[in-house]
Amino acid sequence: MSSFPAYKVAAAHVAPVFLDTDKTIAKACALIEEASRHGAKLIAFPETYIPAFPVWAALRAPIHNHDLFKRLAASSIMVPGPEIARVSATARRCGVVVSLGVNEGTKASVGCIWNSNVLIGDDGAILNHHRKLVPTFFEKLIWANGDGAGLRVVETALGRIGMLICGENTNPLARYTLMAQGEQVHISTYPPVWPTKDPKAGGNYNLENAIRIRAGAHSFEAKCFNVVAAGYMDKAMRETLSNLDPNAGRILDGSPRGASMILAPTGEPIGKTMCEDEGILYADIDLSACVEPKQFHDVVGYYNRFDIFKLTVNRSANRPISFEAEIGDEIADAAAGVASEDTDESPRVLKIGG
């Protein structure tokens, strides 16, 4: 296998079937098949594509949003779980690597949700599972803090792939952690819209511009390709949200949209950017293009001072409880084939520098 493969990637600038997990999974599988027919070897879906980004938390006071939170919690999925298995089967059948944003639940709690991203290989295997480290602004009303277990770059036939979710692409330490693992392809995921102020007052957060700045900075600093997938707000989603409050529709219409794009290791976009229309964005990439820019600024190589700067990353998976199994428990679990997704993992510490 060449260490610098060339292939086609896809960014899915698409809407979920709002708060309908089963139909959104079906749509995701159909889009994977479509991307495969167009020759794509990798497709990235938006932040919490399954089954929605909870933008309602920006539109109404939290005391009015309990029903929506309960719907989202009930629609969240397990990793691994039957919904992921359906996507994995499609990825395997189509021979496509899939990055999927999900609302993730847990058997430990009926009301705990994570903003997670799952990387699925072209053989259907789960290659990486990352939980967003810190929910941003109004997102804190919805999601729990993640952990460092998913801060890893995965070696694949398509090169070394890493991923961060939305505002994590503003975190220089998280980004550097992936750079220092030799990342060649970065996946960034975003919501369809992210209101921060009433548009009539001005000064709303410019999501499209923020995405451009973050994506360009990471590509330029890491000398890697960046596949950026932002969500799309379709008519059905807008109508549902606009019915929540008399001002909700006006706020949504006046708030900047998320943008999907694919960037070269120079930080420059490859082809067009998708913002206003739903669809799949394609681009051909060649990982050999990551090499030459390293001559100028290789921040994980010679263009740094590891005797001055040191970074330690804790990649343990935080779990609410750990059990010291007795012999009888181990025999019973083995007989039952038990393998809990909430089993405590031993700490994994990645030290960078020095």
N, C-alpha and C positions, 0 to 999 in steps of 0.2 A: 504494500500500500504506500502511495506517495504521502509524504508528510505535509505536502501542500496541495491538497485536492482542489479542483475547480468544479463548481456545481451551482444549481439554481436554488435560491431560498425564497420563502413566501412569508409576508406579514399579513395576517387576517384582520383587516379593518372592518369588523363585523359586530352586529348586535346579537345578544342572546335572545332566546324566547323568554321574555322577562319573567323571572322567578318560576320558571318551569324547567326543572332539572332534566327530566326525561327528554323533552323536545329539544332542549339546548344541546344535550349530548348527541342526539340524532343529527342536529344541524352541524355540530363540530365534525362528526364522522363524514358527513356529506362533503364538507369543505376540505377535509383531508384527501378524500377521493378526487375532488376537483383539482386540488393542488398537484396531486400525483399525475393526473392526466396532462397537466401543463409542464411536467418534467421536474417539479420541485422535489428536493431531497430533504428539506426541512421546512416546517411551518410553525409560526409562533402565533398564539392566540392572546387576546388582551388580558389585562388584570381582572381577576375574579370573573372570567367569562361564564363560568358555571356557578350559579345561574343568573347572576346580576351583580353590578356594582351598586352599593347602597347609597346612592346620591341623595336619597330622601333625608338623610341625616343632616344635610346642609340646608334643607328647605323648610323644615318644621322643628319646633322645640321637641326635645326627646320625650316629653310626657305624652306626645301625640303619636309616637312611632312604635309603640309596643307591638301592635299587630304585625307591622312589617318586619320587625326583628324576629318575631316568632315564625313568620313565613320563611324568612331567610335561614333561620336555624334549622327548620324542618326540611329545607331544600338543600342544605349543605351535604357534602359527601365525605366518605372515608377514603383515606389513602394508605394502603391500597383498598379497593372496594369494587363493587360490581360495575359502577359507572366508569371508573378508570379501566377496568377490564375490557369494556366495550371499545373504548378509545384505543387501548393497547392492541386489541385484535385488528382494528382498522389500520393502525400504524404498521403492524406486521404484514398484513395482506397487501398494503400499498408500498411498503418499503420506504416509509417516510419517518424521519425524526420529528416528534411533536412536542412543543412547549405549550402547556395548558394551564391557564390561570383558573383557580377554583376557590370557592368558599369551603373550607375544610372543617368538618366536625370531629368529635372524639367520643369514644365509648365512656370516657371518664366523666363527661358532663353533657347534659342535654342543651346547655345554653352557651357553650364556649365555641367560638368560631375563630379560625385563623384565615388570613389572606395568604394563600399558598400558591406555589408554582411547581408543577410536576414536569420533568423532562423524561420523555418516553422514547426509547430507542427504536430503530427500524425493525428490530426483532420483537418488539412489544414489551421489552423489559423496562422497569422504572430505573432510570439512570441517576436521577437526582430528585430530591423532594425538599423544597425550600419554603420556610414560613417567614413572611415579612417581619423584619426585626422590630420595627416600631410603626404602628399605625399613625397616620398623619392627620393632625387637626381633628375634624369631626369624625374621622374614621375610628378614633379611640372609643367612640360610643358603640362600636360594632365588634371590632376584632381584638383578640388577645395579642400580646407581644410574642414574637417568634423567638427562635434561637439560632445559634451559629452552625447547626448541623448541615445546613444546605449551602453554606458558603464554600462551595467547591467547584472546581473546573473538571469536567468529565472528558476523558479521552475517548474519542469516537472515530469512525472511519471518515467523518466529515471534519475532523480536526478537534481541537480542545474547546469545549463549549461551556460557557458560564451564563448565569442569569441573575438579574436583580429586578425588584418590583418597584415601579413608580419612584417615590421619593428616595428610595435607597440609592438611586443613581445620582443623588446629591451628596451621599455619604462618602467622603474620600477614603476612609479606612476600609469600608466594605468593597469599594471599587478596587483599591490597591490589593486587597486580599485575593481578588480574582486575577488581577494583572500578574501578581507574583506566582501564580500557578500556571503561567504560560498561556493565558486565554487568547484564543484566535478568533472566536466568534462569540459575541456578547448578545444576549437577548434582554430587551427592556420592554416592560409591559405597563400600560397606563389605562385609566378609565376613559369613558367617552366625553365626560364633562366634569368640571370640578369647581363649583361655585364657592367663592369666599366672601363676596360682598353683594349687596343689591346693585345691579348694573346701573340703575339710575343715579347712584351716588358716585359712580366712577371708581377706578382703581381696582377692578376685579383682577384676579389672578389669571395671567395669560398662559393657559396651559400649553397651547401650541408652541409659543416662544420658549417656555421652560423646557419642553421636550427637546427642541432643537439645540438649546444650549447644553443641556446635560448629555444628549447623545453625541454631539460633536466633541465635547470635552473628553468623554470616555474613549471614543474611537481614536482621537488624536493622541491622548496620553498613553493608552494601552497599545496603540498601533494594531488595532483589531477591527474586524467588521462588526457592525452593530445592527441587529434586526429589531426594529422598534414596532411594536403592535399596540395601538390604542383602540379602545372600544368605540362603537358607533351607537348613537341613540336613534333608534328608528321611531316611526310614528306611534306604534303601540306602546313603547316605553315612555315616550313623551306624554301621551294621553293619560297613561296611568299616573305618572308623577304630577302632571298639571292639575289633576283632580284632587290632589291632597290639600291644596291651599289656594286661595284666590290669586296670590302672587307667584305661585310656583312656575306656571307656564312662562310668564314674563321673565322671571329670573333665568330659567333654563335657556330661553331663546336669546337672552342677552349675554350669556356666559360663553367664553371661548371654548371651542371644541378641542378634543385630543387629536393628534396627528400621527399617522403611521409613516415610517420612512425606513430606508436601508442605507447605511453609511459605509464608506470606505475607510481604511486605516488612516487616511489623511484627515478624517472628520468631515469630508464633503459628501453630500447625498449622491446616491447612485440612482439616476432617473427621477421620477416624480415623487411627490408627497401626497398621501391621501388624507383628506380631512372631511370634506362635505359629502362624499358619496361612499356608500357601502361597497365593499369588494375586497379582492385579494391583490396585494401589491407584490410583484415579482422582481427579482434582480439576479443576475449572474455574478458570482464572486469567485475569486481565485486567491487562495490563502498565501500564495507566493508573494502577493502584494504587501503582506505584513512585514516582510524582511527588510527591505530598503529603508523604510522610515526609522527602523531601530538604530540606524547609523547616527541619527541626529539626536534623539532623546530616548534612551532606553532606561526608564526609571526603575526597572527591576533588574537591570544589569549594571553596566559601568557608570550610568549617569545617576549615581546616588552615592550616599555615604552611609554604609551599613554600620560603620563604627560609631556613627552619631545617632542615627535613627534606628529604632527597633520596634517591631510590632508583634504582639502575641495574640493569637486568635483562639478562643475556646470554642471548639466545634462539638461539644457534648450536646446531646438532645435532651432538653429539659422536660421532665415528666413529673406529674404530681405525686408519684409514689414509686418506690422500688421495693421489691420483695426479695428476701434471701430464702431461696427455695429449699425446702427439706427434701430428702430423698423420695418420700412418698409423693410429694407434689410433682416432682420431676417425672416420676413414672406415670402418674395420672395424666399429666399434660402431654407426655409423649404418646400415650395410648389414645388420647382424644385428638391429637394433631393440633394442639393449641399453639398459636403464634400471634400474640396480641400486638396491635400496632402501637400500643402504649407501653410496651416493655422498655424499661430503662436501659439506655445504652451507656457503655463505659465512656469516660471523657476522652475526647480526641482534641489534642492541642496542637495547633499549627503555629510554629514560630518562624517569623520572617525577618531576615537580616541577621548580621552578626555571624 
